[in-house]
Amino acid sequence: MSSKVQTLGEFIIGNQSEFAYSTGELSRLINSIRLAAKVVNHEVNKAGLVDITGAVGDTNIQGEEQQKLDVYANEKFIQTLTNREIVCGIASEEEDDFITIKGHNKDHQNKYVVLIDPLDGSSNIDVNISVGTIFSIYRRITPEGTPVTLKDFLQPGRNQVAAGYIMYGTSTMMVYTTGHGVNGFTLNPAIGTYYLSHPNIKLAETGKIYSINEGNYIKFPQGVKNYLKYCQLEEEDRPYTSRYIGSLVADIHRNMLKGGIYIYPETSTAPNGKLRLLYECNPMAMIVEQAGGKASDGFTRILDIQPTELHQRVPFFCGSKKMVEKAEEFMQKEG
Ligand SMILES: O=P(O)(O)OC[C@H]1O[C@](O)(COP(=O)(O)O)[C@@H](O)[C@@H]1O
């Protein structure tokens, strides 16, 4: 990588002026996520060698069996953010309730809350398939100097000040936005530095890839079944090709670079789908929209949904604008 390529650290400092009332707090926060991700990356990379795969025997609030790496990643992100005293609260897929961070002088002066899925795609850890971390950052809405409340976390996604993911794949990448476009940074593991490898990522208006777990086909709403038929018909630029990794970060990342649509709909057994609004769908929706794409629950823009619970689930249609609009057409036709 030529030395002229910007490092993530340089990029964060260089773009600090983008943030309204910039005190450097948000930059330090993104830097801390960068640091925690490096620590987690190290464990993920050697997962096959050491006894860090498999379950710990506990289940999280979603009733999912917690993987050792889930727990490890959760601890590392919470520790790193807590030790750097830059957030007033953290919510995580692996924690039943939000965590209050009092801050340096125990006076609740910090401005930001973070919502995180420490290790997404955990069902793929044991089989060495790409997994990821997803993060979402908001400015608190309750007064500084008072303890953070649930209200600070239950904000509509359009209020996010930053969102991103880290993908632990063939290479490790951090992709994020602060509302001024989307940039991707690749980790050079030899020196532990992220470099700006994917500047200003733009998602194609349409693509030829659809990503959905067709194993659930019979449980899908009619609108989704009709859209899948549409994708598979030999007409115009179709049939599209089916690609599904089963790791949200990896599926969305591929579609961001190649064009495509990812769908995790409601089903007859899961009326709100599987994915969590606050730390899976909202951050991915902000990234995809910032890259020119679209994200909805089939009817409503994801970023306009008013959250009511920390771990609520929503149906998710996300990707190339024209493909999501077509899928919404089929959903709305079926009502
Ligand atoms: O196996 P399914 O039902 O297709 O679900 C896969 C989806 O669930 C997820 O694994 C989310 O769950 P986790 O965050 O618990 O891993 C996504 O990454 C993925 O897209």
The ligand as an SDF file (V2000), in Angstrom:
LIG
                    3D

 20 20  0  0  0  0  0  0  0  0999 V2000
  -29.5170  -18.2680    9.5490 O   0  0  0  0  0  0  0  0  0  0  0  0
  -30.5070  -17.2360    9.1360 P   0  0  0  0  0  0  0  0  0  0  0  0
  -31.8600  -17.4020    9.7360 O   0  0  0  0  0  0  0  0  0  0  0  0
  -30.5850  -17.0740    7.6480 O   0  0  0  0  0  0  0  0  0  0  0  0
  -29.9840  -15.8460    9.7340 O   0  0  0  0  0  0  0  0  0  0  0  0
  -28.7820  -15.2960    9.3080 C   0  0  0  0  0  0  0  0  0  0  0  0
  -28.7640  -13.8590    9.7510 C   0  0  0  0  0  0  0  0  0  0  0  0
  -28.7220  -13.7980   11.1830 O   0  0  0  0  0  0  0  0  0  0  0  0
  -27.5200  -13.1640   11.5990 C   0  0  0  0  0  0  0  0  0  0  0  0
  -26.5690  -14.1440   11.8590 O   0  0  0  0  0  0  0  0  0  0  0  0
  -27.8220  -12.2940   12.8150 C   0  0  0  0  0  0  0  0  0  0  0  0
  -27.6840  -12.8900   13.9300 O   0  0  0  0  0  0  0  0  0  0  0  0
  -26.4130  -12.7610   14.9560 P   0  0  0  0  0  0  0  0  0  0  0  0
  -26.1160  -11.3330   15.1150 O   0  0  0  0  0  0  0  0  0  0  0  0
  -26.9730  -13.3450   16.1960 O   0  0  0  0  0  0  0  0  0  0  0  0
  -25.3260  -13.5260   14.3430 O   0  0  0  0  0  0  0  0  0  0  0  0
  -27.1200  -12.3050   10.4270 C   0  0  0  0  0  0  0  0  0  0  0  0
  -25.7670  -12.0380   10.3880 O   0  0  0  0  0  0  0  0  0  0  0  0
  -27.5230  -13.1540    9.2440 C   0  0  0  0  0  0  0  0  0  0  0  0
  -27.7820  -12.4040    8.1050 O   0  0  0  0  0  0  0  0  0  0  0  0
  1  2  2  0
  2  3  1  0
  2  4  1  0
  2  5  1  0
  5  6  1  0
  6  7  1  0
  7  8  1  0
  7 19  1  0
  8  9  1  0
  9 10  1  0
  9 11  1  0
  9 17  1  0
 11 12  1  0
 12 13  1  0
 13 14  2  0
 13 15  1  0
 13 16  1  0
 17 18  1  0
 17 19  1  0
 19 20  1  0
M  END
$$$$
